Amino acid sequence: MNLLTELVAFVVAIGVLVVVHEYGHYSVARLCGVKVLRFSIGFGRPLLQWVSKKSGTEWTISALPLGGYVKMLDERESPGTIAPDDLAQAFNRQSVGKRIAIVAAGPIANFLLAIALFSLVFATGVNEPAAIVAAPAAQSAAARAGFQGGEKIVSVSDANGSDTEAVRSWSDLRWKLMSAAFDRSRVVLVARDGGGTYDFPLDLSNLSGKDLDDDFMSRLGLEPGGGTLQVAGVEPGSAAEQAGLQKGDRLQAIDGRPVDSANTFIAYVKGHAGKPLHIEVLRGQADEGQQGGQAQQGQPARSVTLTVVPQVQTDDETGEQVGRIGAALSAQAPSVDVRYGPVESLRLGAYRTWDIAAYSLRMFGRMITGEASLKNLSGPVTIADYAGKSARLGPSAFLSFLALVSISLGVLNLLPIPVLDGGHLLYYVVEAVTGKAVSDRWQLVLQRAGLACIVALSAIALFNDLARLIHF
C-alpha cells in the first residue's frame, strides 16, 4: 500500500509540476505570437492526443511521465518546409527579448506555483511541533550555549542582537538556522522557560556545507522536546525486559537527565553500549488523554528507577558498536497551529520561495567547489519516497513538498547549462549584448557538453538514491 501511495503521489507531483512549467512556456509563446505545434506531458509513445481547433496545437500525454516539452514552429528544425504565411509565427523569427521571455516563463511559472502553494499552506494553517528544546547532548553546541532542556525558542537574531526574526514552530526554527549555518554565522536564540526569557548565543561557524543535511540540527544538539515519551513495547529477552521496563511506562530521566525526546534518548543509549544506565519511569495510571499504559490502569502513578545495560550491537549503517535496549517508544510532542492572514501569507510565501531558491543555488555552487557533499543531490526514487511520505502526512505537507520540488525544478532549469532553459537564456543574452547569435557549430558543441553534464548529474542522483535505499 505504501508503494502504491508513493507511486500515485510521485506521478501527481511530477504531472502538476511539468504541466505548470510547460504551460509557462506555452502561454508566453502564444502571447508573443509564436505558433505552438505540440504540448506534451511525458515522453515516448503517445497514450492520448487531441488537436485544438482554435490554435492548431497538438496536446499529448505520453508513456514516460518524467517530464514534458513544448514544440514551437522553428525554421531551424524544419528548414524550407514552413509556409510563407506562417514564418512570422516561427520562434526563431522573434526578437531576442521575446525569446528570452518565452524561455524564462517555464522556471518563473514554477516559482509562482511555489509562492501560491506556500501562501495556501500559511493561510489555511498547519500543525507543527513547537520550538521547545529537548535536553541537549553534552559538549554539543546547544549545551555550550546554555540550553538545559524545556526552553521555548521565540526568536532568532544575529550576533549583534539585531535583525530579529520571530520563531513560530520547530520547522521555522530549522529553516532559519539552516540559512545562518550556510553563512557560518553566529546567532542568538531568545528562549523562555518558567524562570524568564534568556539569550543563548549559538556558534554555527564550525558547520560546513557538507554538514547541512537532514541531521544538522542533531549535530548542534537541538531536538524537539517538551513532550512525553512512553514505552510502546518491549522485545522478549531484550535488555529492557530484563531490567523490568514495561509497556506504558513514561520515561522521565536517564542518568539524571530529563527525557522528552526519542532521538535524544536513543542517541544516549547508543553511546553507552554495555554500560549500566539508570532510567527513571512513571508507572501506573496514565494521564488523561494519554494512550498506552493499559496494564497499569487503576493503579496510582509511582516513580520507578530501573538499571538497564544496553546490549552491544553493530550499527548497520556506520559499522560502529552501539547500545540497544529493545524498547519501542511513542512520543507525544507539543504542537502549535501556524496560521497567517491572506496578505501576510502571500508575503511569507514569496519570501520562503526566494529564500529556498537562493539557498539551492548557493548549495549547488558549493557542491561544484567541493565545499558541500554531492550526496545532497536526489533523484526520482528519493522524490517518490518523500512524495509518498508527505502525502500520508496530509494536504499541508504534500503542498509544501510540491512547492519545494517546484522551486528545485525552476532553479535547475535556470542553470546556465546548454540543453536546459538557462543554457538557451545564456545564448540569447550573448546575442543581446553582441548583436550576433551564437553560431550553430558552437551551439552543437555546447549542447553535447551540457548533455554530458546532465547525464553525470542524473547518474550521481540515481547513485545517491540507491545508496539511501540499500544503505551502502
Secondary structure, DSSP 8 states (H G I E B T S, - for coil): -HHHHHHHHHHHHHHHHHHHHHHHHHHHHHHTT--EEEEEEEEEEEEEEEE-TTT--EEEEEEEEEEEEEEE--TTTSTTTS-GGGGGG-GGGS-HHHHHHHHHHHHHHHHHHHHHHHHHHHHH-EEEE--BB----TTSHHHHHT--S--EEEEEEETTS-S-EE--SHHHHHHHHHHHHHTT-EEEEEEEETTEEEEEEEE-TT--GGG-STTHHHHTT--B-SSEEEEEEE-TTSHHHHHT--TT-EEEEETTEE---HHHHHHHHHTTTTS-EEEEEEESS--TT----GGGTTS--EEEEEEE--EEEE-TTT--EEEE--EEEEEE--EEEE---HHHHHHHHHHHHHHHHHHHHHHHHHHHHTSS-GGG---HHHHHHHHHHHHHH-HHHHHHHHHHHHHHHHHHHHSS-TTSHHHHHHHHHHHHHHSS---HHHHHHHHHHHHHHHHHHHHHHHHHHHHHHHT-
